[in-house]
Amino acid sequence: LQELLGLSRYPRRMECYDISNISGTDKVGSMVVFVDGEADRSSYRRFRIRTVEGANDFASLQEVLRRRLAKLGSEEEERFPRPDLVIIDGGKGQLSAVREIFEEAGIADIDLISLAKREEEIFTLSSEGSVLLSKRDYSLQMLQRIRDEAHRFAITYFRNIHSKNALASVLTEIGGVGKARRRALMD
């Protein structure tokens, strides 16, 4: 993977990010972590998007990465070690949006790529065009596995939040059901 994509370092710790929402409601982001090609589920993180209005995946990715990168160089870096490679679920636009955050934070020692779903194109900061690998290539299959896991994790979190919010809104419309009763019913 390092050779194929021209990465500056061996990608031992890889983090992959994805955003999930429906028409801009209940926006969430996910971060999955793979170390030496294997999932490290205890390091997975979920993010609720707080500052973005509407369905703006670029701004949502920027918020998530801004929050994640803020942990580097802080006392929390032990719990959130520096990744060797950051993978974004998306294409060239998503990669450019996240590149802005890397530049804003002054981070140049973490490789950054994106993986677009349709053609399984890999975009890197070091090449103008996309990198296309054989569908049978183990490196591509590993990237797909990481990306699909980030997508699954984001969708699961989104569905959880969305179903709670949908149920809560129905309960608020019922007369005589107060906050305590709604909470008891939700539990």
Secondary structure, DSSP 8 states (H G I E B T S, - for coil): -HHHHT-SS---EEEEEEEEEETTEEEEEEEEEEETTEE-GGG-EEEE--S--SS-HHHHHHHHHHHHHTTTTSGGGGTS---SEEEEES-HHHHHHHHHHHHHHT--SSEEEEEETTTTEEEESS-SS-B---TT-HHHHHHHHHHHHHHHHHHHHHHHHHHHHHHHHHHHTSTT--HHHHHHHH-
